[in-house]
Amino acid sequence: MSITPAKPPSHVGESLYSALLYLYPRQFRQKYGRHMRQVFLDCYTDELRHNGSLARFWSSMFYDTVASAGSEHILSLIARCKRLLGLEQRHALASASINLNVGSLTDIGRKRAVNEDTMISIVPEDPNIMAHKGALFVVADGMGGHMQGEIASNLAVKYIHETYYQDTNKDPQVALRHATEAANREICRHNDEQLSNEDKEARKKGMGTTCVAAVLKDNIIYIANVGDSLAYIVRGDSLLQLAQDHSWVAEQVLLGKLTPEEAKNHDKRNVITRCLGTQASVEVYTTSEPAQDNDVLVLCTDGLHALIGEDEMRSIVQQYSPEESTQRLIVRANEQGGPDNITAVVVRISLAA
């Protein structure tokens, strides 16, 4: 008599989870199914190893999968309807040499009580303003507690927007740096007003914000940033980080004292070395990059780039429209736990031949 050995519990669990994946849209399943199965298998094996409650595990897994799959179907349906109705946000620059398709979205995440991120996308309708100043995109991630972070990020975005378009300097990079420095002064002034004369040393505990800003003018992308909100260009099969990461772990990696893998799990991974609002003067990092046809510009807070790998980010923005890309990026960050607020601005650049 032959005896057919029973499947190991992990194999049975993997088979059940593979069946659950059919709840997702086919395109999404084909793209992420293999990775999701591997993540599931790691979690399931760990649950078995520690004699966890499989009933509770499967209950949570089923709920999360159904909710996530439902979100994917809704995102796909919304994107399809907008494509059919021609409602995707597109902007033609005054020179008629560039077409911008813009998507932007912010989300509170799964752990925070307040969304302290702020963003803005400005493509002036006035052709003269567009010709002289270009399009502006800003993302800021506030900090400080008791709504202070939300105020700081709002002030940063407001003053960068206003100051940049009022600045008469013809160099966009200089004007963008001036605008970021002006935002820093305004947040510091607001901090001073909230503190008593005896408490000026407490400014470092007051509100502050990271910030990344981008200007697109004359086929050039200009970047200014302070903190760990970042900007990237997706170009073909490559992803280029334009902004400088002012986090403690990023600086240790540059110094060769930490590896990128060690930085991801380091106790100080959330420590930033500079931001707007805590010092009267701040060093603003600036750079520029010539735009190429079909480039995709991505601005985001660490609530996104700390959770989504560069390969996955590149894959999503290449495959989907900017508006759908922001939705999918935020869904993926929340699926990774969503420990922070999440914000993304995605801009696809099309240059005339």
C-alpha positions in Angstrom: 0.0 0.0 0.0 1.4 3.4 -1.0 1.0 6.4 1.3 0.8 9.9 -0.2 2.6 12.2 2.1 0.5 15.2 3.4 1.5 18.6 2.1 3.5 20.7 4.7 1.3 23.3 6.3 3.2 26.1 4.6 2.5 24.6 1.2 -1.2 24.3 2.0 -1.2 27.9 3.2 0.6 29.1 0.0 -2.0 27.3 -2.1 -4.9 29.0 -0.3 -3.2 32.4 -0.5 -2.6 31.9 -4.3 -6.3 31.3 -4.7 -7.0 34.5 -2.8 -4.8 36.4 -5.2 -7.4 35.8 -7.9 -9.5 38.5 -6.2 -7.1 41.1 -7.6 -7.3 42.4 -11.2 -5.3 40.3 -13.6 -2.8 43.0 -14.6 -2.0 43.7 -10.9 -1.8 39.9 -10.1 0.6 39.3 -13.0 2.8 42.2 -11.9 2.9 41.7 -8.1 1.6 38.1 -7.5 5.0 36.4 -7.2 6.3 39.0 -4.7 3.2 38.9 -2.6 3.2 35.1 -2.4 6.8 35.3 -1.1 6.0 37.9 1.5 3.0 35.8 2.6 5.0 32.7 2.8 7.6 34.4 5.0 4.9 35.7 7.4 3.0 32.4 7.4 6.2 30.4 8.1 7.0 32.8 10.9 3.5 32.3 12.4 3.9 28.6 12.3 7.4 28.7 13.9 6.1 30.8 16.8 2.9 28.7 17.3 0.7 31.7 16.6 -3.0 31.6 16.2 -3.7 30.5 12.6 -7.4 31.4 12.9 -6.5 35.0 13.8 -3.8 35.1 11.1 -6.1 33.9 8.3 -8.9 36.2 9.5 -6.6 39.2 9.2 -5.1 38.0 6.0 -8.6 37.4 4.4 -9.8 40.8 5.5 -6.7 42.7 4.3 -6.7 40.9 0.9 -10.4 41.5 0.2 -10.0 45.2 1.2 -6.8 45.6 -0.9 -8.3 43.8 -3.9 -11.4 45.9 -3.8 -9.3 49.0 -3.8 -7.4 47.8 -6.8 -10.6 47.2 -8.7 -11.9 50.6 -7.8 -8.6 52.3 -8.9 -8.7 50.4 -12.2 -12.3 51.4 -12.8 -11.7 55.1 -12.0 -8.6 55.2 -14.2 -10.5 53.5 -17.1 -13.4 55.9 -16.8 -11.1 58.9 -16.8 -9.3 57.7 -19.8 -12.6 57.1 -21.7 -13.9 60.5 -20.7 -10.6 62.4 -21.3 -10.5 63.7 -17.7 -6.8 63.0 -17.0 -5.1 66.2 -15.9 -2.9 67.5 -18.7 -1.3 70.8 -19.1 0.3 72.2 -22.3 3.0 74.8 -21.5 2.8 78.2 -23.2 5.7 77.4 -25.5 3.7 74.4 -26.8 6.9 72.4 -26.7 6.0 70.5 -23.5 3.0 68.7 -22.4 2.6 67.8 -18.7 0.3 65.1 -17.3 0.1 65.6 -13.5 -1.1 63.4 -10.7 -0.9 64.3 -7.0 -2.3 62.7 -3.9 -1.8 62.7 -0.1 -3.0 60.1 2.5 -2.9 60.0 6.3 -1.6 56.5 6.3 -2.6 53.8 8.9 -0.9 55.0 12.1 -1.1 58.8 12.3 -4.1 60.8 13.7 -3.3 63.8 11.5 -1.9 64.3 8.0 1.0 66.8 8.4 2.0 66.5 4.7 1.2 69.3 2.2 1.6 69.5 -1.5 0.9 71.8 -4.5 1.1 71.6 -8.3 1.1 74.9 -10.2 1.0 75.1 -14.0 0.1 78.8 -14.6 -2.7 79.4 -17.2 -1.2 82.8 -18.0 1.2 82.2 -20.9 3.5 85.1 -19.8 3.9 83.7 -16.3 4.4 80.2 -17.7 7.1 81.5 -20.1 9.0 83.5 -17.4 8.6 81.2 -14.4 7.5 77.8 -15.5 5.5 75.1 -13.5 6.1 74.6 -9.8 5.6 71.4 -7.7 6.1 71.3 -3.9 5.9 68.5 -1.3 6.4 69.1 2.4 6.4 66.8 5.5 5.7 68.7 8.7 6.7 67.8 12.3 6.1 69.2 15.7 2.9 67.7 17.3 -0.3 69.4 18.4 -1.0 70.4 14.7 2.3 72.2 14.5 3.6 70.0 11.7 0.6 70.6 9.6 1.0 74.4 10.1 4.7 74.2 9.2 4.2 72.2 6.0 1.4 74.5 4.9 3.5 77.6 5.5 6.4 76.1 3.6 4.2 75.3 0.5 2.4 78.7 0.7 5.5 80.8 1.0 7.5 78.9 -1.7 4.6 79.3 -4.1 4.1 83.0 -3.4 7.8 83.9 -3.2 8.9 82.0 -6.2 6.4 83.6 -8.6 7.1 87.1 -7.1 10.9 86.8 -7.3 12.3 88.8 -10.3 15.5 86.8 -10.6 15.6 85.3 -14.1 17.5 82.2 -12.9 14.8 79.6 -11.7 17.3 77.8 -9.5 18.3 81.0 -7.6 14.6 82.0 -7.3 13.7 78.6 -6.0 16.4 78.7 -3.4 15.3 82.2 -2.3 11.7 81.0 -2.0 12.8 78.0 0.2 14.9 80.3 2.4 11.9 82.7 2.7 9.7 79.8 3.8 12.3 78.9 6.5 12.3 82.5 7.8 8.5 82.5 8.0 8.3 79.3 9.9 11.0 80.5 12.3 9.1 83.7 12.8 6.0 81.7 13.6 8.0 79.6 16.1 9.3 82.7 17.8 5.8 84.1 18.2 4.7 80.9 19.9 7.6 80.9 22.4 8.2 83.2 25.4 11.5 85.2 25.6 12.8 82.7 28.2 12.0 79.8 26.0 13.9 80.7 22.8 16.2 77.7 23.2 13.1 75.5 22.8 12.8 76.4 19.1 14.3 73.0 18.1 11.3 71.4 19.8 8.9 73.7 17.9 7.4 73.0 14.5 9.4 72.3 11.4 9.1 70.7 8.0 11.0 68.9 5.3 10.5 70.2 1.8 11.2 69.4 -1.9 10.3 71.7 -4.7 10.7 71.4 -8.5 10.4 73.9 -11.3 10.0 72.9 -14.9 11.0 75.7 -17.3 12.5 75.7 -20.8 12.9 71.9 -20.7 15.0 72.0 -17.5 14.0 70.6 -14.2 15.2 72.6 -11.2 15.2 71.1 -7.7 15.5 72.5 -4.2 15.2 70.5 -1.0 15.8 70.4 2.7 15.3 67.2 4.7 14.3 63.8 3.5 11.4 64.5 1.1 12.9 63.6 -2.2 12.6 64.0 -6.0 13.3 61.4 -8.7 13.4 61.2 -12.4 12.2 57.9 -14.0 13.9 57.7 -17.4 13.5 54.4 -19.4 14.8 51.6 -17.2 16.6 53.9 -14.7 15.6 55.9 -11.7 17.7 59.0 -10.8 17.4 60.6 -7.4 17.7 64.4 -7.9 17.1 65.7 -4.3 19.7 65.2 -1.6 18.6 63.0 1.4 19.3 65.0 4.6 18.7 62.1 6.9 21.2 60.8 9.4 21.4 57.3 7.9 21.8 58.6 4.4 24.7 60.7 5.4 26.3 57.7 7.2 25.9 55.7 4.0 27.7 58.4 2.0 30.5 58.3 4.6 30.7 54.5 4.3 29.8 53.9 7.9 26.5 52.1 7.1 25.4 50.0 4.2 22.0 50.8 2.5 20.6 47.6 4.1 21.8 48.6 7.6 20.3 52.1 7.1 16.8 50.7 6.4 16.5 49.2 9.8 18.7 51.5 11.9 17.3 53.1 15.1 18.0 56.6 13.7 16.5 56.1 10.3 13.9 58.7 11.0 16.4 61.4 12.2 16.9 64.2 9.8 19.9 66.6 9.9 18.2 69.7 8.5 14.7 71.0 8.0 12.9 74.3 7.6 11.9 76.2 10.8 14.4 75.2 13.5 17.3 77.5 12.6 17.4 81.1 11.4 19.3 80.1 8.3 19.3 76.8 6.5 21.4 75.3 3.7 19.2 74.5 0.7 20.3 71.9 -1.7 19.8 72.8 -5.3 20.4 71.0 -8.6 19.1 70.9 -12.2 18.6 68.2 -14.9 17.7 68.6 -18.6 14.3 67.0 -19.2 13.9 64.3 -21.8 10.9 63.1 -23.7 8.7 60.8 -21.6 10.6 61.5 -18.4 8.5 61.0 -15.2 9.2 63.4 -12.3 8.3 62.1 -8.8 8.2 64.1 -5.6 7.4 62.3 -2.4 7.7 62.2 1.4 9.6 59.6 3.3 6.2 58.0 4.1 6.4 56.7 0.5 10.1 56.3 -0.5 11.0 54.6 2.8 8.5 51.8 2.1 8.5 51.4 -1.7 11.7 50.3 -3.4 13.1 52.2 -6.4 12.4 49.3 -8.8 8.7 49.1 -7.7 8.3 52.9 -7.9 9.8 53.0 -11.4 7.6 50.1 -12.5 4.4 51.7 -11.3 5.0 55.2 -12.8 6.0 53.7 -16.1 3.0 51.4 -16.4 0.2 53.8 -15.2 -0.9 57.4 -15.8 0.4 59.9 -13.2 -3.0 60.1 -11.5 -3.3 56.3 -11.2 0.4 56.0 -10.2 -0.1 58.2 -7.2 -3.1 56.1 -6.1 -1.2 52.9 -6.5 1.9 54.1 -4.8 -0.1 55.1 -1.7 -2.0 51.8 -1.7 1.3 50.0 -1.8 2.7 52.1 1.1 -0.4 51.4 3.2 0.0 47.7 2.4 3.5 47.9 3.9 1.9 49.2 7.2 1.4 52.9 6.4 3.3 54.1 9.5 3.5 57.7 8.3 1.6 60.2 6.1 2.1 59.5 2.4 2.3 62.1 -0.4 3.3 61.9 -4.0 3.3 64.2 -7.0 3.9 62.5 -10.4 4.5 64.4 -13.6 4.9 62.9 -17.0 6.8 65.1 -19.4 6.2 64.9 -23.2 8.5 67.1 -25.4 7.5 68.1 -28.9 9.6 66.6 -31.7 
